[in-house]
Structures are given as C-alpha cells and as structure tokens.
C-alpha cells in the first residue's frame, strides 16, 4: 500500500519526489519517473483563499506518457486567512467535493490525482489536472453572451440532477446553507465587514443601496430563512468567471474552486454569476432568455413543480443575497495588488446595479 505523502507546508516542498509519491498514493503507480519540476504560481492577487501552482514536469526517458503539467493547490500561508477558511470549512469542503462527488456530477471539474486534508491544522493539498488546453476569460472584462449561456446551461444540468434530492449521500454530507447556525454566522461576518467596505468602497454606493446594505445585514437571518424554504440543490457557491474554463468547441465547460460548494438554492449560483461576471449591459440584454433556458433544463431533468415564474422570482430573491460575497470579501481580504482592487471594484459595482435593476429590495423581510 502506498504511503500518503505529507501535506506541503510551502511550495519548496513540491518536489519531483513528492509528486511521484502523490501520484502513486492517488492510484497512478505507473506514471513515468519524474526528473524535475518547475513551479509557477498562478492566480496571485485575485483574492484567493489559498495558493495555486502550475507544476511543469520533466520525465526521465524519451517518450513519457504522463501529464506535461499539473496543478497543486495549497492552503494559505497567512494565519488570518486560514482561520477564515477554518470557520467556513473552505478547505474541508473542497477536499470532500473532489474525493466524493466530483466523479458523478454532470458539470466537469479537474481530475483529482491526489488529495489530503488535516483536520487539526486545517491544511490541505490537492493535485489536480491542468486545464490549460481550455480557455479562460477575464472577470473584469466580463463574460460574453455566449460564455454566459454556456455557464448557466452547465450549472443548470448539475442543479437539475440534485434538485430537492439533497438528503442522500454523498450530497447529504455536504455543508448546508440553510441551518440557523450558518445564518447567524454569515450575518455576524457580514455585519463586521460592512463598515470596512463602506470605508474602502463607499463611492460605489448610492444612498439608497447603502441603506439597503445596512438593512440587509440586520435582517439577514430572516432573509436566509425565507430562501431556505424554497427548493434546495447542490451548488458551486463561487460560480464566477475566474473559476471557469471554456472549450473551443460549442458547450465545452469546466469549473474549478469548489471551496464553498454545498446545499443551497440553485438560483444563488445563477444570480451570483450574472451579477459578478457579466457586464451590466450584457446581463440586461440576455437575463430573461438565460433564465428561461435554465428553467427548461431543470424542468427536463424531472423537476415539474417549479414554474418559470417561480424561477424568475427565486433569481430576484437570490440577487439580494449577492450583497454577501463582495461585502464579506471586501471587508476581510487584503487588496494589495492593483488587479485585486480593480476586481473588487467591478464586482461590487455590478452587484449593486443588479440589485437595483431587479428591485431585489422587495425580498427584504419586513420588521414586525
């Protein structure tokens, strides 16, 4: 039986020997001998809760049959970020996704070659397929109409598979967004983050949306309870353009970064994507058509008790909840690079505009 390699504490520990052992432990004992590995960090400066490295491999022998490159994902070197990840179970969730659910879902994700998670330290490692043969898009620029439709079609297939069928393993073992404890935790983190966001990005908030952001924080538990009363499915949770890969052929698509995957409203993925990753102009142009197609795919999967009108209402309701991610991230993460600051600006501006466009304030719980 292969011995599991240790979880690397830093990129210097990702050696040819470590990779060979990881491949063997993960069920690839016949991989050619790795002679050397060259690391390059990718995704730096975009608010990642961890570090990602592309490992370019050199093999011994003239005709190697192993991958030319792989991806290694590690936990963050920053203690504060690791504590956020521990509180929200981010690394644990992604490890669980790749080891239990990824092989069966209809939405493509990178193949897992090896994974390990240590509960005591909350450190983890994932050795993944490199999707460099696919293309990416710039979240700041935003998805094209074609890319947006491709992404929503793909996530609709996944949502339809598990729609109101989340009580069976392996999905039942995943984090649920519908627990009272979760609601209170998210509310507390949101409310502690909002003052910092208003200080950093206050120029993006019209007075009406500043007030709405504050009111949403104080009434979040009631809002989340109302959302949880609707249909539940398995969701990606961070369904935005920086986590997507597109093929050159029609419809080819893959998603990465499953750290916040779990049980939630399916329309939360759609609202989050449309508000964060599609320019306001494109969103306004395709929004209705995209939701109609999403509903059709979910309906075709056997969900016949969810009308198009209910789908649109759930989308608008979940759009109000899109306050959470940019405000929590904007208040908790460090935006030291120009890229991360620009991304936060665009993300928040699009979200605020979408919340206003869809009159999502309607779904703010009334105070008794």
Residue pairs with C-beta under 8 A, 6 or more apart in sequence:
2 21
2 24
2 25
2 29
3 21
3 25
4 25
4 116
5 18
5 21
5 22
5 25
5 114
5 116
6 13
6 18
7 74
7 116
7 118
7 123
7 124
7 125
8 14
8 18
8 72
8 74
8 125
9 123
10 74
10 77
11 39
11 41
11 51
11 53
11 72
11 74
14 37
14 39
14 53
14 55
14 72
15 37
16 34
16 35
16 36
16 37
16 57
19 34
19 37
19 55
19 57
19 70
19 127
20 31
20 33
20 34
22 113
22 114
22 125
22 127
23 29
23 31
23 66
23 113
23 114
23 127
24 31
25 114
26 112
26 113
26 114
26 115
26 127
28 113
31 66
32 59
32 60
32 61
32 64
32 65
32 66
33 59
33 60
33 61
34 57
34 58
34 59
34 60
34 66
35 58
35 59
35 60
36 57
36 58
37 55
37 56
37 57
37 58
38 55
38 56
38 58
39 53
39 54
39 55
39 56
40 53
40 54
40 56
41 51
41 52
41 53
42 52
42 53
42 54
42 71
43 52
43 242
44 51
44 337
45 336
45 337
45 339
45 340
46 242
46 339
46 340
46 343
47 329
47 333
47 335
47 340
47 343
47 344
48 76
49 76
49 81
49 84
49 85
49 90
49 259
49 333
50 73
50 74
50 75
50 76
50 81
50 85
50 91
50 259
51 73
51 74
51 75
51 76
51 77
52 71
52 72
52 73
52 74
53 71
53 72
53 73
53 74
54 69
54 70
54 71
54 130
54 132
55 69
55 70
55 71
55 72
56 68
56 69
57 66
57 67
57 68
57 69
57 70
59 66
67 129
67 130
68 130
69 130
69 132
70 113
70 127
70 128
70 129
70 130
71 110
71 126
71 127
71 128
71 129
71 130
72 125
72 126
72 127
72 128
73 94
73 124
73 125
73 126
73 128
74 123
74 124
74 125
75 82
75 85
75 91
75 122
75 123
75 124
75 125
76 82
76 85
81 333
82 122
82 123
84 90
84 332
85 91
85 122
85 259
86 122
87 185
87 189
88 260
89 175
90 259
90 260
91 117
91 122
91 123
91 124
91 259
92 117
92 119
92 122
92 124
93 174
93 175
93 258
93 259
93 260
93 261
93 262
94 124
94 126
94 257
94 258
94 259
94 261
95 115
95 116
95 117
95 124
95 126
96 173
96 174
97 109
97 174
97 258
97 261
98 109
98 112
98 115
98 126
98 128
98 258
99 112
99 115
100 170
100 173
101 170
101 171
101 174
101 234
102 109
102 112
102 258
104 170
105 158
105 161
105 234
106 157
106 158
106 161
107 154
107 155
107 157
107 158
107 236
107 253
107 254
107 255
108 154
108 253
108 254
108 255
109 254
109 255
109 256
109 258
110 128
110 129
110 130
110 131
110 254
110 256
111 128
111 129
112 126
112 127
112 128
112 129
113 127
113 128
113 129
114 125
114 126
114 127
115 124
115 125
115 126
115 127
116 124
116 125
117 123
117 124
118 124
128 256
131 245
131 254
131 256
134 245
134 246
134 247
134 252
134 254
135 245
135 246
135 247
135 248
136 242
136 244
136 245
136 246
137 143
137 144
137 147
137 241
137 244
137 246
138 241
139 240
139 241
139 242
139 276
139 277
139 343
139 346
139 347
140 342
140 343
140 346
141 279
142 241
142 277
142 278
142 279
142 282
142 350
143 151
143 241
143 277
143 278
143 282
144 282
145 282
145 285
145 286
147 241
147 244
147 246
148 273
148 274
148 277
148 278
148 282
148 283
148 286
148 290
149 286
149 289
149 290
149 293
150 246
150 251
150 253
151 239
151 241
151 244
151 253
151 273
151 277
152 270
152 273
152 274
152 290
152 293
152 294
153 251
153 253
153 293
153 294
153 297
154 251
154 253
154 255
155 236
155 239
155 255
155 266
155 269
155 270
155 273
156 266
156 293
156 294
156 297
156 298
157 297
157 301
158 233
158 234
158 236
159 233
159 234
159 235
159 266
159 269
159 298
160 233
160 297
160 298
160 300
160 301
160 302
160 303
161 233
161 234
161 301
162 171
162 233
162 234
163 231
163 233
163 266
163 298
163 301
163 302
163 303
163 306
164 231
164 232
164 233
164 303
165 171
165 233
166 172
166 174
166 176
166 232
166 233
166 234
166 263
171 234
171 263
174 234
174 261
174 262
174 263
175 182
175 261
175 262
175 263
176 182
176 232
176 262
176 263
176 264
177 224
177 228
177 262
177 263
177 264
177 265
177 268
178 224
178 227
178 228
178 232
178 263
178 264
180 221
180 225
182 224
183 220
183 221
183 224
183 225
184 221
186 220
186 224
186 324
186 328
187 217
187 220
187 221
187 224
189 328
189 332
190 217
190 220
190 323
190 324
190 327
190 328
191 217
191 218
192 331
193 327
193 328
193 330
193 331
193 332
194 213
194 214
194 217
194 327
194 331
195 331
196 330
196 331
197 326
197 327
197 330
197 331
197 348
198 205
198 210
198 213
200 330
200 335
201 330
201 344
201 345
201 348
202 210
204 345
204 348
204 349
204 352
205 213
205 352
206 352
206 356
208 356
209 352
209 355
209 356
212 323
212 355
212 361
212 364
213 323
213 327
215 364
216 223
216 320
216 323
216 364
219 364
219 365
219 367
222 365
223 320
223 321
223 363
223 364
223 365
224 321
226 317
226 363
226 365
227 265
227 268
227 317
227 318
227 321
228 265
230 265
230 314
230 317
231 265
231 266
231 303
231 306
231 314
232 263
232 264
232 265
233 263
233 264
233 265
233 266
234 261
234 262
234 263
235 261
235 262
235 263
235 264
235 265
235 266
235 268
235 269
236 243
236 255
236 258
236 260
236 261
236 269
237 258
237 259
237 260
237 261
237 262
237 264
237 268
237 269
238 257
238 258
238 259
238 260
238 272
238 325
239 255
239 269
239 270
239 272
239 273
240 272
240 273
240 276
240 277
241 273
241 276
241 277
242 257
242 277
242 343
243 255
243 256
243 257
244 253
244 254
244 255
244 256
244 277
245 253
245 254
245 255
245 256
246 252
246 253
247 253
265 314
265 318
266 298
266 314
267 311
267 314
267 315
267 317
267 318
268 318
268 321
270 290
270 291
270 294
270 315
270 318
271 315
271 316
271 318
271 319
271 321
271 322
271 354
272 318
272 322
272 325
274 283
274 287
274 290
274 354
275 283
275 319
275 322
275 350
275 351
275 354
275 355
276 322
276 325
276 326
276 347
276 350
276 351
278 286
278 350
279 350
280 350
280 353
280 354
280 357
283 350
283 354
284 357
288 312
291 308
291 311
291 312
291 315
292 308
294 311
295 306
295 308
295 311
298 306
298 311
299 306
315 358
316 358
316 359
316 360
316 362
316 363
317 360
317 363
319 354
319 355
319 358
319 360
320 355
320 360
320 361
320 363
320 364
322 351
322 354
322 355
323 351
323 355
325 347
326 344
326 347
326 348
326 351
327 348
329 344
330 344
330 348
333 340
335 341
335 344
354 360
355 361
